[in-house]
């Protein structure tokens, strides 16, 4: 039987990928950020997951504004890194787990989550940066990936509570998959940041640190944060944090926090990262 053993939350700032690809990880500006992920890379080598369910958002790469599904799931055998305007990142093709994806898609739809099924898509920094941060520079990613895509780019995105309930439904789906698989679920995006308008460059460290603390100490409180709360406290792009709640909802009530990291700045945003193990 497949089982979700751990959850990871991490920012997916595109400049992090550029720093890796351009050999700047030891530069004074970037070194503290990458040092914050060293523990997690060692932990992943020991954890040896078979599959990562990776929750992220597309940045107008595979899905333009003509079609914006609230939730989508990738069901392909592989996903090619996308050219986001400066060339595709020199990272491996992401191998999917089509059988597990199809099983989760069926289970979620029966569970009344209307998932859009993506049988082909390219993946941008929302997926490739977290993989690089957790697995480093490799010739082949050591896991297969089930992509879960969430709309956080065009109003209205789903609520944090609905994302939490989607996480719970994903956990039920994984538990009913017959193959013995060590599965992790990652929530990516955030933390506080705003890319445009008079508040461009906004970073709210108090809000970010409280969010990270409550993931372990009081996760139910995070379900009540409204769209307006995110906009006011975390900026227009801070809404990406709802994707962390899919990860947290999937882990269940009993977790152990193994690692927490917060760093400012990375480009024009804060970076947050947690590792949570399921009890």
C-alpha positions in Angstrom: 0.0 0.0 0.0 1.2 3.5 -0.8 1.7 5.9 2.1 2.5 9.6 2.6 5.5 9.7 4.9 6.4 13.3 4.9 5.6 16.8 3.7 7.9 19.6 2.5 7.1 23.2 2.1 9.4 25.5 0.1 9.4 28.7 -1.9 10.1 28.3 -5.6 11.7 31.7 -6.5 12.9 31.6 -10.2 16.1 33.5 -9.4 17.1 30.5 -7.2 17.2 28.3 -10.3 19.2 30.9 -12.1 21.7 31.1 -9.3 22.1 27.3 -9.4 22.4 27.2 -13.2 24.9 30.0 -13.3 27.1 28.6 -10.6 26.4 31.3 -8.0 25.4 29.1 -5.0 28.6 30.0 -3.1 28.3 33.7 -3.8 27.9 35.8 -0.6 24.3 36.8 -1.6 23.1 33.2 -2.2 25.2 31.1 0.1 23.1 31.6 3.2 20.0 30.5 1.3 21.5 27.3 0.0 22.9 26.5 3.4 19.4 26.4 4.7 18.6 23.5 2.5 21.7 21.3 3.2 19.9 19.5 6.1 17.0 18.7 3.8 19.2 17.3 1.0 20.8 14.9 3.5 17.4 14.0 4.9 16.1 13.2 1.4 19.0 10.9 0.7 18.0 8.9 3.8 14.2 9.2 3.2 14.5 7.8 -0.3 10.9 8.6 -1.5 9.6 6.8 -4.6 7.2 9.5 -5.6 6.7 13.2 -4.8 3.2 14.7 -5.2 4.4 18.2 -6.0 1.9 21.0 -5.6 2.7 24.1 -7.6 1.3 26.8 -9.9 2.0 27.3 -13.5 3.3 30.8 -14.4 1.6 31.2 -17.8 3.9 28.5 -19.2 1.6 25.6 -20.0 -1.7 27.3 -19.3 -2.3 30.8 -20.5 -5.2 32.9 -19.3 -7.6 31.3 -21.9 -7.9 28.3 -19.7 -7.3 28.5 -15.9 -8.4 25.4 -14.0 -8.7 25.7 -10.3 -7.1 22.4 -9.7 -5.3 20.2 -12.3 -3.3 17.0 -12.1 -0.6 15.8 -14.5 -1.1 12.3 -15.7 1.8 12.0 -18.2 4.8 9.7 -18.2 7.2 12.7 -18.2 7.3 16.5 -18.1 9.8 18.6 -20.0 11.4 21.7 -18.4 9.9 24.8 -20.1 11.6 27.8 -21.7 10.3 30.7 -19.6 11.9 33.3 -21.9 15.5 32.8 -21.1 15.9 29.2 -22.2 14.9 26.0 -20.5 16.8 25.2 -17.3 19.5 22.6 -17.8 17.8 20.1 -15.5 16.6 16.5 -16.1 13.2 15.8 -17.6 10.7 15.1 -14.8 9.5 11.5 -14.8 5.9 11.0 -13.9 4.0 8.2 -12.3 1.0 7.9 -14.7 -0.6 5.0 -12.9 -0.6 6.8 -9.5 -1.7 10.0 -11.2 -4.7 8.3 -12.8 -5.6 6.6 -9.6 -5.5 9.9 -7.6 -7.5 11.7 -10.4 -10.2 9.1 -10.3 -10.4 9.1 -6.5 -10.4 12.9 -6.2 -13.2 13.3 -8.8 -15.3 10.7 -7.0 -14.5 12.7 -3.8 -16.1 15.7 -5.6 -13.0 17.6 -6.5 -13.3 18.5 -10.2 -9.8 18.0 -11.4 -8.6 19.0 -14.8 -6.5 16.2 -16.3 -3.3 17.3 -18.1 -1.9 14.5 -20.3 0.9 16.8 -21.6 2.6 19.8 -20.2 5.9 21.6 -19.7 6.9 22.5 -16.2 8.5 25.8 -15.1 10.4 27.0 -12.1 7.4 26.2 -9.9 8.4 22.6 -10.1 12.1 22.6 -11.2 13.4 24.9 -8.4 12.0 22.9 -5.5 13.5 19.7 -7.1 16.9 21.4 -7.4 16.7 22.7 -3.8 15.9 19.3 -2.4 18.0 17.0 -4.7 20.8 19.3 -5.9 22.4 19.1 -9.4 21.8 15.6 -10.7 21.7 13.8 -14.0 18.3 12.2 -13.2 15.8 13.2 -10.5 15.7 10.4 -7.9 11.9 10.4 -7.7 8.9 10.2 -10.0 6.5 13.1 -9.7 2.7 13.5 -9.6 2.1 17.2 -10.4 -0.9 19.0 -8.8 -1.4 22.4 -10.2 -3.4 25.2 -8.4 -4.7 28.5 -9.8 -3.2 31.3 -7.8 -2.7 33.6 -10.8 -6.3 34.7 -11.7 -9.1 35.6 -9.3 -10.8 33.7 -7.8 -8.3 31.1 -6.5 -9.6 28.4 -4.2 -9.8 29.1 -0.4 -7.1 27.8 1.9 -9.8 25.6 3.6 -10.7 24.0 0.2 -7.0 23.4 -0.4 -6.7 21.7 3.0 -9.6 19.4 2.2 -8.0 18.6 -1.2 -4.9 17.5 0.7 -7.1 15.2 2.9 -8.6 13.7 -0.2 -5.2 13.2 -1.8 -4.1 11.3 1.3 -7.2 9.0 1.0 -6.4 8.4 -2.6 -2.8 7.5 -1.9 -3.8 5.1 0.9 -6.0 3.2 -1.5 -3.3 2.7 -4.2 -2.2 -0.9 -4.0 1.5 -0.5 -4.9 4.0 -0.2 -2.0 5.3 3.3 -2.4 7.0 5.8 -0.2 5.2 9.0 -1.1 6.0 12.6 -0.1 3.9 15.6 -0.7 5.4 19.1 -1.3 3.6 22.4 -1.1 5.5 25.2 -2.9 5.3 28.9 -3.5 5.2 32.0 -1.3 6.1 33.4 1.1 5.1 37.0 1.3 5.8 38.9 -1.9 4.3 41.3 -4.3 5.7 41.8 -7.9 3.8 44.9 -9.1 2.1 48.1 -8.0 2.8 50.5 -5.2 3.6 47.7 -2.8 6.0 45.9 -5.1 8.8 44.4 -3.0 6.6 43.8 0.0 7.9 41.3 2.5 6.1 40.7 5.9 8.5 38.7 8.1 6.1 38.6 11.0 3.3 37.1 8.9 5.7 34.6 7.3 7.2 33.4 10.6 3.7 33.1 12.1 2.6 31.0 9.2 5.6 28.7 9.5 5.0 28.3 13.2 1.4 27.5 12.9 2.0 24.7 10.3 3.1 22.7 13.3 1.6 24.4 16.4 -1.8 25.5 15.2 -2.5 24.4 11.6 -6.3 24.6 11.9 -5.9 28.4 12.3 -4.3 28.6 8.8 -7.5 27.3 7.2 -9.4 30.5 8.1 -7.0 32.9 6.4 -9.0 34.7 3.7 -8.0 35.9 0.2 -8.1 39.5 1.6 -5.9 38.5 4.6 -3.3 37.1 2.2 -3.5 40.2 -0.1 -3.2 42.6 2.8 -0.5 40.8 4.9 1.5 38.8 2.3 1.0 40.8 -0.9 -0.6 39.8 -4.2 1.6 36.8 -4.7 1.5 35.6 -1.1 -1.7 33.8 -2.0 0.7 31.0 -3.2 0.8 29.9 0.4 -2.6 28.2 0.1 -0.6 25.4 -1.8 1.2 24.6 1.4 -2.1 23.8 3.0 -2.7 21.0 0.5 0.5 19.5 1.8 -0.4 20.1 5.4 -3.9 18.7 5.0 -2.6 15.5 3.5 -0.3 14.8 6.5 -3.1 14.5 9.1 -3.1 15.8 12.6 0.0 14.1 14.0 3.3 15.3 12.5 6.8 16.0 13.7 8.6 19.1 12.4 12.2 18.1 11.5 13.5 21.3 9.9 12.5 24.9 9.5 14.3 27.7 7.6 13.5 31.3 6.7 15.6 33.7 4.8 15.3 37.3 3.5 15.8 38.3 0.7 16.0 36.1 -2.3 15.4 38.3 -5.3 12.4 40.3 -4.2 10.8 37.8 -1.8 11.2 35.9 1.4 12.1 32.2 1.3 10.5 29.7 3.7 11.1 26.0 4.0 9.8 23.3 6.4 10.2 19.5 6.6 7.4 17.6 8.4 7.2 13.9 8.9 3.9 12.1 9.3 3.4 10.2 12.5 
